[in-house]
Structure formats: structure tokens, C-alpha cells
Amino acid sequence: KNLPARQPYAVRSSANVEDGKLASYAGQFGSELDVAREDLPEAVRRVRRSVESERVATYRARLDSANGIAITVMIQPMVRPVVSGVAFSRNPMTGLNEVVIEAVAGRGDRLVGEGVTPERWIHRWGNLIESPDSDLLPERVIERLASDTRRIAAARGEPVDLEWVWDGEKVWWVQLRP
């Protein structure tokens, strides 16, 4: 009732089994984006029910996990992204100590939902060693993403995988995984 009516919201899962070192459950539980205030109760119910999905059951079976799943739901103000993406403090393909930034125009769900190939930048030893031939992100934003990713990984004492959005002015960090 105290939430602004004109503000759209993101309704996201937060489960005890998500974002662990052995299993991420990335994309397994529901998320609802651009939810109007009056639609929040049903969106929360759908995200909670996603624990019972066939997708989650299959993922758990592959992990051979009998751990119970406890889920809570977060309601966040929806940021209107110009660009969305992920940043890895260690290259997920090679294991090298370099920041890998991947991005798509618009909302981040395009990365998985539509199978869009993201733009990719690799930052090593203080320099961009690989970048796409595009103007999707200004260099100052790429440098900020790389330095913040390194800072967050150092503060955690382990490699991190971060989701972020850029609204055209500000970078918003929306998820952190080990």
C-alpha cells in the first residue's frame, strides 16, 4: 500500500539454494519485470510457485540435491535500462584473472529469454584487450564496470559474477553471485 502507484517493479526470487559455489540456480526461479503495483500480489505468487516448476525439478535432479528450497521474494523498483549485462571478475571460459563484461541493449532478460548474443569486453591489467566494434556503452561506463567488479571481488575475497543495468546515467548493480 505504501509503494508508489506509478512506479513499475521487479519481483525477484531469493532462495536458500541460489547463487552458491556449487550450484547457482541461475534462471531457474521466476522473476517478473515491469510489474504495476496492483499486480504485485499475483506476481509474488507466481515467483513463489516457480519453486514447483519442472525446470527446477530437473535442475535439482541433475545436482542430485535433496536440500529443501526456502524462497522469499524481493520487490525492487524497476530501473529502465538502456543497457543490461553481466560482469565476471574471472573469465568464466578460461579462468584467467580478467574482467569480462557482456551487455545487450535494453533489459537483461534478453540475454537468456531471446538468445541474443551479447557484446563483450575483456579488461586485463588495467586495459581493454578486447572490445566490440559498437557504441553500445561509453568507455567510461566500461571502465567503471571493470573497476567496480574488481573492487567487489576483492571485498568478497573470491571471484564474482554480477548482474547490472545502466539507465543512461548510472550503473545499478542488481545481483551478485560467487
N, C-alpha and C positions, 0 to 999 in steps of 0.2 A: 504493500500500500504506500510505502514511503518512497518508492522508486519513481523517478520522473517518467511521465507518460510518453513523452516524445522521444525518449532515448531508446534506441534498439539495444538488445542484449545478446551476449553469447552465453549459452548454457553448456557447461563442460563437465565431464566426469573427473572425479578424483578418487581412485580406488587404491586399496592397500597393496595390490599386486602390480600397479602401473609403475613404469619408469625405474625398475630395479636393474641391478647389474647383470642378472642372468636372464631377465625377460622384461621387455619394455611394454608389451601390450599396446604398442603404438597403433592407433586407428581401430582398435578392437571395440571400444565402448563408444556410445553415441555422443555426438556434440550437435548442438543446434545453434545456428548463427542467424543474426538479424531477426531476433525474436521480439515481438511487440510485448509490452508489459502485460496486456490482458491474456496473452498466450503463454506466459511463463509457467503456470501450473501444469499444463499439459506437456510442455517441453521438458520440464523436470521429470515428469512421469516417464516419458519416452527415454530419456537418458538413463534413468534408474533401471528401466526394463531391458536396456541393452545388455545388461549382465546375463540375461537369459537367452541371448541370441545364439544361433547355430555357429556363427563366426567365432564367438568367444568359446563355445564348447569345443570346436575344432582346434583352436589355438591352445587351449588348456590340455587337450588330449595329446597334441604334439609335444608339449612340455612335460607330459606325464605328471601333471600337477594336481594334487588333491587339496591344495590350500583353498580355504574358503575365501570368497570375494566379498569384501565390505566396500560399498560405494557411497560416496557423498557427491553432491552436485554443487558446482560453483556457478554463480551468476555474476558475470562481468559486463561492464559497459562495452558495447561493441565499438571497436575502433574501425573507422573507414579506411582500409589500407589502399594505398596507391600501389605498394609492392609488399609481398609477403615472402617469407622463406625460412630456411634453417641455417644454422651456423654450427660447425663442428670444430672443436678445439684440436682434434686429431683427425687426420684424414681417414674416413671410415673404410676406404678401399685399400689403402696402402699401409695404414698405421703410422705414417710419418707425422712428425710434430710440426704441423702446419694447419692454419685455419682454412677450412673450406666453407664457402658461403654459396648457397643456392637460393635462387629467387625467381618468382613469377609475378607478373602484373596482376593486381587485384588480390582476392582472398586466397589464403593458403590452402584451402581445401581443394583448389585446382591441382595442387601437386599430386594428390592421390586420387581424387574423385574423377578427374578428366584425363589423367595420364599425360599431362603436359610436361614436356621436357624443360627443366628449369635452366636459367642462365647460371653460370658457375664462375666463381673467382677463387683463386688459391693464393693465400698470403703466407709467405715464409720469410723468416729473418728480417722482418720489417718492410718487406717489399711485396708487391703483387707480382707473382711469377706467371700467373695465368689469368686472363680475363676475356670475357666475350666481346665481340665486336658490336656492342649495343650501348644505348644510353639509358637503360632501364633504371640504374641507380647512379647518382652522382658519386664521384670518387671519395668525397668527404664522408658520405654515408658508409661506403665500403670500409674505409679506414676505421671509422667509429665501430662498426660491427666487429671487425677483426680485433681491435684493441679491447673492446668490452668482452668479447668471447675469451680472450686470453686472461683478462682480469678475473672473470667469473670462474674459469677453470682453476686458476691459481688459488682463489679464495676457497674453493671446494676441495682442492688438493687431489683432483682427478680430472680426466678428460670429460667434457660435457658436450651435449647435443642440445641446442637451443632453438626454440621457435620464436620468431619475431615478426613484427609488421612495421611498416613505415607509412605514416599518414601524409607524407609530402613535406613534413617539417620535423617530426620527432620519431625516433625509434622506440617501439614498445616491445618489451620482452614479455612473451605470453606463456612460455613453458620451458622448463629445464629438465633434462634427463641426464643421468650419469652415462 
